[in-house]
Amino acid sequence: MKTFTIQSVLERDPVDWLQEFQDSPKIRAMYKIGPEQVSFSRITVRVLGVPLEEDDYFNELYNLAEKPNVHILSEELNKQIEQKDFHALQNIFIQHKQTSKGLSINRLVAMMYGYQLIPKHDDAVMNRHLQLAMIRVVERFQNQQSLGLLADDFRRFLIDMVKWLKNHWIQWTKSMKPTDDFPKVVWYGETTISQRYFLLLLMELGCDVLIFHPGKIDEFADIDPTNTYSITHSYANQTTLQPFPEKLRDRQATVGYRSSQHFEQLMYNQESGVYRPWQFKDHMPRSLTLRMTYDDIFIYSNEKAMVRPKFEVINNEVVIPVIFAKISGVSSIREEYWHYMHKLLVSPLTVFVKELPYTKTSRANYHFHYKQCLVNGELSVERIVQSDWWQYGELSIELQYAIAHTMKASCEQPVLKQQSNESLYDLQLFIFKQVTMIPQEILHLLHSFDYSQEVPKLVVYQAPEQPALSREDITLFAFLNRFGIDIVFFNPTGKLDLEKHLLEDTFDVHRLEHMVFDLQYEEPKQQKPSSDKMIKKIFNRFF
């Protein structure tokens, strides 16, 4: 006699995925109960971005949360685990590590059943179905990790699987029969590695799953790059990740508003090359440092980001071509040297630094702050922004997330050189601490930065009597460069500074003819007004 099995098939072309998600699988096109198998279609969609009517999007999320058969897992995730289960997992991991190639997947799952780490249903078919699904997901994890089940993340993965199966899956399905409707699950916002695999497990089990991210961040694609387990639905617009709605929004859009939004969507789409002011405020900035000649610096510094070479918008990121250059020495024609420098200072989006060191230093230990922001070994942008020590709460929420996003990238992919006897963690901690102390005038610069328009500039002149750039200064420069700010550093003496602390090929060095050790900064000369301007001034005074 054959064993009764449960088969769920991904619905790849639903007519109305949102409505079908809420419907019972029994009324969908594919539903069949036979003597040996029950088969049904599964709605699993990664919903990226928001529709034209943003309020409708959040109201729909709220309406889903009000339905008794829908679980908003991202908001109710229970992270508690019983001590006996934790100790049992520790015993399994010890045996796993002591085995040369680690325990096999079947052996691991069998041991988990022996320790009662995988919850049991009242129905034997459901038990077998859970066991097979668990094996497939562990196999998926093994195939996607370079070290397989010996990867560092495997321990966290398995602990999370156990606690969420017990805290959620079995609570939803304890007395469930194979022919009953499987749970419907909604996830909103960011995910950790373990959370993605648990969502995958729910899909394998037969649950309908919707994964929403208003900022078009598709983290689930990391484990489902070929859309094997889920499909995507992408809206044209996007917005920043906001808290899950606790009530309905009651704003009603007028016909004029809807028309203007539709016009903007057609006029200012990302392929048009025409961008309205602040179109990309919800995007994350990512810089691309241009390689250029000395003369190019003063040509491209006047160009808006959107007309610079290699400017592009990729998903939720804006790639901003930037300048990061050190001018070493002084040109033979001094007037030209000062003219070029003063040319950079004309823009109101420029901060000019003449006194060094520029940034603050602190002896405070940020180890606790850094650890509190880690989720599965990675810095969490959400945790950074929501921390008690976060000093940028008065900035727009979009800029806060952009700073935190760049902070995470700066720590995880540092361009600052490690000092002797400095571990990678110490370096990351140093960068993390410095980015929490951005000077106020730099914050004003970032707050005025419309990513497709004029690129803000940091211009630094190190007079010979000034102290050298500090490592803290250079850390700030590296952060600003990654964020998308132009940086031009004038050093008339030509001594080493950036080179000591930044990785090679991070910035350009342009060596001019003379190294000068007594050159004071020269203010721009006041130009005499032309006769035409004088006449116009007199005319305006009278009329």
C-alpha positions, 0 to 999 in steps of 0.5 A: 500500500502506497503512502498518502502524499501532499503535493503543492504546485506553484501557481506561476500565472495567477489572474489576481494573486492577491485575491487567490491568496485569500481564497481557499485552494479548493476553489482554485483551478488545480485541486485534486484529491485521489486515493494516494495524493492531494494536489493543489496550487500554491500562491507564493509571490514576492511583492516589490515596490508600491502601486501608484496609490501608496495608501491602497498598498498599506491599507491592503496590508492592514486588511490582510492582518485583520483576516483570521486565517492570515498570519503576519509572521514578520510582526508576530515572530516568536524568537523564544526557545526552550532550554531543553531544546537548545541543549539538545541542539548543542549535543547534535552540533557537537557530534556534527563537528566531531564527524570529519565531513559532518553528519548526513542530512538524513542522520541530522533530521533523524536525531532531531526527531529523536530529541523531539526537536521537530514537532509532531502532528496528530496526523502521520501523513502530516508528520512525514510531509514535514520531515521530507520538506525539512530535508529538502530545505536543509539540502537547499541550504547545503547546496547554497553554502560554499562550506555546506553544513559546516558553514558558520551560519548552519548552527543559527539556521537550525536553531531558528528552524526548531524554534519557529516550527514549534512556536508557529507551524505546529501551533497553526497545524496541530490538528490539521488534516492533509486535505485541510487548507494550509496556513496563509503567511505574510512577511513584510520588510527585511529578512535574515538568512534564517527567516528566508529559509523558514519562509522557503520551508513554509512554501515547501510545506504548501503554505500560501506566502506573500513577501512584501517590501515597499523599497523593492529589496528582493532578499528572497532572491538570494535563495530563489534566484530562478523563481523556482519556489515563488514568483515576483510582482513588481510595482512601478513605484517604491517607497521607504520601509515603514512600520507595518500599518496599525490602522487604515489610511483615510486619505482619498486621492483626487482625480487631479492627483491621480492624473498628475501621478500617472503623468509623472510615472510616464515622464520621469521613469528611470529609462527616460533620463529625465528626473524630477526633483527628489525622485530618488529620495527613497533609493540607496546611494552607491558611488562609483569613483571616476578615474580622471585626469587633473583637468577632468576634475574641474570639468566634471565637478560642475556636472550633475550626477545624471549627466556624468558617465556611468550614472544609472539606477539599478533597482533601489540603488542610485549609482553616483559617479564621483570624484575622489582625488588628492592634488599633491604639490602646486602648479607652476602657475599659482594663479591657475592653482588658486583659480581651480580650487576657488572654482570648486568652492562656488557651489553652495553644496560645498564644505571647505575644510582648512583646519585639521584635524576635522573630525571628533575623536572618542575614547568610548567603547562602541563594542556593545552598540555594534553587537546590538546591531548585528543580526546573524553576523550582519549589521542590520540597517533597521537596528542601527536606525532604531538604536538609542545612541543614533544621533541622526533622528531629526533627519528625514527617514530616507536619509537616515536609512541611506546613512545606515545603509552606507555605514553597514557597507563601510564596515562590512567592506572596509577600504581603510587599511588595518593597522598592525595588531588590529583585527578586522573586527577592531577595524569595523568597530573603529569605522562604526564609531566614527560614522556615528559622529558625522559633523553637522555641516556634513549632515546639512550637505547630505540632507541637501543631496538630490542624488540625480542632481548636483553632487555635493563636494568636500574640499580640503586644503592642508596648509603646511603648518596644519597637522596631518590628516587624522585616521578619523578624518580619512574614515569620514572621507571614505564614508562620504566617498561611498555615499556619493560625495565628491572629495578633492584634497589639496596638499601643497607639500605632497606628503603621504596622508591618504596613502597611509590609511586607504587601500590602493586604487581607492582614490586618484593622486595628481602630482603637480610640478612643485612641492611647497612648504610655506604656501598659505591659503589665498582667498579669492580676489573680489572681481570689479563689477562691470559697467553693465552691472553698475548701470543695472544696479543704479537702474534697479535702485530707482525702478 
